[in-house]
């Protein structure tokens, strides 16, 4: 496990880099479409400070999610929910259950040995939260060039999330 001091340092460094990068990007993106320097600067500050804060939260949530699923694996045969499983005691329902169980059993045998690490799903929750927040904050701020401002944030957050999670996974496997 990572010592707390190194983890805190990593969290703060990621927050500072995000603040500077996304604040600068927002300034650039919005000065292309607006002559109101006050609005452009306010948008850059909102985006930069928001990005720094949410990156701290995002990284913490990534590490927390990874800690929960980092050692687990899943098979694609069981990703599909069992929505077809009827709960009726009828004879017809019995045959449906039997057929469905046979299909699942066959699928499990076919996918045997094809389990993937669950770390591939770890970044999804933080990315969903971050994307919703970044769009919402910039809509409230009335950012002039909304999608050009938030698109890099969403894209790079996804990229960062997966690279960070894979780095944690590799580090755990090396230990």
N, C-alpha and C positions, 0 to 999 in steps of 0.2 A: 504494500500500500504506500502511496505517496506521503511523505512527511507533510504535516499541515503547513509549515512555513513555505515549502516549495509550491504547494497548491495555491496558497494565498498570493504568492508572487506571480504565479502563472495567471491567475484570475485578474489581478490588477494590471499586469502588462497587456493582456488582451483588451481590457477596457480602455486603456490609454491609447493604444494603437487604433482602436475603432473610433474613438472620439476625434482624433486628429484626421484620420483618413476620411470618414464619412462627413465630418464638418466641412472639410476642404472640397469634397465631391459635391456636396449640396450647394456650396457657394458657387462653384463652377457651373453646375447644371441650371441654377436659377438665375444667374446673371446673364445667361443666354436668352432668357425670355422676359426679363423684367428690368426696367430702369430704376425701380424703387430700391435704392441701396439699403435702406433700413429693413425692408421686407426680406431682401436677399441675405443680409447678415443675420436677421432673426431666424430665418429658415435654416441657415448654416449652424447657428447655435443650437436650435431645437434638434436638428438631425444629429449633430455631433454629440451633444450631451445625452440625447436619447440612446444613440448607438453605443456609447460607452457604458451607460447603465445597463442596457439590455444585454450587452455582450458579457458583462459580469454575471447577470442572471442566466443567460444562455449557457455559458461555460459551466457554471455551477450545476445547472439542470442536466447538462450533458454528462458530467461526472457522476451525478446522482443516478441518472437513468442507466448509465453504463454499469455502475456498481450493482444495480438490480438485475440486469440481463447479460452482463459481460461473460458469464461462464455458461450460459444456457445456449441451446441449439434448438432449431425447429426444422421440421420436415415440411416440404410444400404440400404433402398429401393431407396434412391436418390444418392448413391455413384456412381452408374453406369452412365456414361455420356449419354446424349441423342443423340448419334451418328446415331441412326436409324430414327430419325425424318426427313423425307424428306421435302424439301422446294418447291416442285413442286406443282402447282395449279391443277393437274390432279385429276380426280375422284378416280383413284387407290391410289394416295398419300393421299387423304382425308380418305379413309378407313384404310390405314396403320396408319395414325395419330390417328384416332379414336381407333383402337385396342391397339396401344401403350399407349394412355392415359388411357384406361380401365385397362391395365396391371399395370401401375404405380399407379392408384387409388386403385386397389385391393392390391397391394404390400404395399402401405401406410397404409391401414386398417389392413393388416396382421401384420406389424411391429409396429403398434400403441403401444406407451409406451415403445419401445425398443430403445430409443435414447441413444447414448453414448456421454460422454463428448468429445469435440474435442481436449482435451489435449493429447489424444493418438497420434495425428498427429503432435503435436508441436515439438518433438525432431527429426523428420525425416529430415527436411532441414539442421539443424546444423550437424547432423550425416553424411549426404551425403557430405557436404562441408568438414568436418573434415577428413573423410575417403579418399576423393580425394586428399586432401592436404598432408596427412601423407604418402601416397604411393608415390606421386610425389616428395616430398622433399627427401625421402630416395632413390628413384631411381636416382635423380640428384646427391646425395651424394655417390652413388655406395656402399651403405650399404651391407656388405657381406651376411648377413642372413636376407634378406628383410622381408619375411613373418613372421618369428619368432619375428622380431623386431616390426612390425606394427600390428600383429593380436591382442595382448592384448590391444593396444591403441584403435582399432576399437571396440572390444568387450566391454571394460570397458567404453568407451565413450557412447555407446548405453545404457548400464546399468545405468550409471551415469545420462544420459539424461532423461531416464524414471523415475528413482527414484527422481531426482531433480524436474521434472515437477509434479509428483504426490505429492511431499511435498508442492509445491506451491499451488496445487489444494486443498489439505487438509487444508492448512493454510487459504486459502481464504474462504473455507466453514465454518471454525470455527469462522471467524470474523463476 
